[in-house]
Amino acid sequence: MTKEEIRANVVAYKMGAVDNMVLELHSDGIVDFSKFCEKYLQRTKDWTAGKLEACTYLKKDDAFTPEEYTAISAGLRDLAARLAAYANEIDSAKDE
């Protein structure tokens, strides 16, 4: 199986998609997922850690709820829009 095929299998399900996103963004230091959940889900670091552990070990009953997955997606879209707006501001600003 190729790396792309493995990734496709992992992200085919919400638990895997969230786990993969956290692995790629949080582990690289790009997004602190605990702080992300504090802002967008109003949840604590311990709560977030428990939910992520459930995703990693495929414990569906302890993982995020459908509403929480929706809130995570919405938060990522909000963050993406904010980053795009900052990039646009930089692009349109005058050179020194």
C-alpha positions as CSV (number, residue, x, y, z in Angstrom):
1,M,0.0,0.0,0.0
2,T,1.3,3.5,-0.9
3,K,1.5,6.4,1.5
4,E,-1.4,8.0,-0.3
5,E,-3.5,4.9,-0.1
6,I,-2.9,4.6,3.6
7,R,-3.8,8.2,4.2
8,A,-7.0,7.8,2.1
9,N,-8.0,4.9,4.3
10,V,-7.3,6.8,7.5
11,V,-9.2,9.9,6.6
12,A,-12.2,8.0,5.2
13,Y,-13.7,8.1,8.7
14,K,-14.1,11.1,10.9
15,M,-12.0,9.7,13.8
16,G,-9.1,9.1,11.4
17,A,-9.5,12.4,9.7
18,V,-9.3,14.4,12.9
19,D,-6.5,12.2,14.2
20,N,-4.5,12.8,11.0
21,M,-5.2,16.6,11.0
22,V,-3.9,16.8,14.6
23,L,-0.9,14.7,13.8
24,E,0.0,16.9,10.8
25,L,-0.8,20.3,12.2
26,H,-0.4,20.0,16.0
27,S,2.7,17.8,15.8
28,D,4.4,20.3,13.4
29,G,3.6,23.1,15.9
30,I,1.3,24.8,13.4
31,V,-1.9,24.5,15.4
32,D,-2.2,23.9,19.2
33,F,-5.3,21.6,19.0
34,S,-6.0,22.0,22.8
35,K,-6.2,25.8,22.3
36,F,-8.2,25.3,19.1
37,C,-10.8,23.2,21.1
38,E,-10.8,25.8,23.9
39,K,-11.8,28.5,21.4
40,Y,-14.1,26.6,19.0
41,L,-15.6,24.0,21.3
42,Q,-15.2,25.7,24.7
43,R,-13.5,22.6,26.1
44,T,-10.5,22.0,28.3
45,K,-7.1,20.5,27.5
46,D,-7.9,17.3,29.4
47,W,-11.2,16.9,27.5
48,T,-9.4,17.3,24.2
49,A,-6.7,14.8,25.1
50,G,-9.4,12.2,26.0
51,K,-11.2,12.7,22.7
52,L,-8.0,12.5,20.7
53,E,-7.0,9.3,22.5
54,A,-10.4,7.8,21.6
55,C,-9.8,8.7,18.0
56,T,-6.3,7.3,18.0
57,Y,-7.5,4.0,19.5
58,L,-10.8,3.9,17.5
59,K,-13.0,4.1,20.6
60,K,-16.0,5.5,18.8
61,D,-18.2,5.8,21.9
62,D,-15.6,8.1,23.5
63,A,-14.6,10.1,20.4
64,F,-16.1,13.3,19.2
65,T,-19.8,13.6,18.6
66,P,-21.3,14.5,15.2
67,E,-21.8,18.0,16.5
68,E,-18.2,18.3,17.7
69,Y,-16.9,17.1,14.4
70,T,-19.0,19.8,12.7
71,A,-17.6,22.4,15.2
72,I,-14.1,21.3,14.4
73,S,-14.7,21.6,10.7
74,A,-16.3,25.1,11.1
75,G,-13.4,26.2,13.3
76,L,-10.8,25.0,10.7
77,R,-12.8,26.9,8.0
78,D,-12.8,30.0,10.2
79,L,-9.1,29.7,10.9
80,A,-8.4,29.2,7.1
81,A,-10.4,32.3,6.3
82,R,-8.6,34.4,8.9
83,L,-5.2,33.2,7.6
84,A,-6.3,33.9,4.0
85,A,-7.3,37.4,5.0
86,Y,-3.9,38.0,6.7
87,A,-2.2,36.8,3.6
88,N,-4.3,39.1,1.4
89,E,-3.4,42.1,3.7
90,I,0.3,41.3,3.3
91,D,0.0,40.9,-0.4
92,S,-1.8,44.2,-0.8
93,A,0.4,46.2,1.6
94,K,3.0,48.6,0.2
95,D,6.6,47.7,0.2
96,E,8.8,49.7,2.6
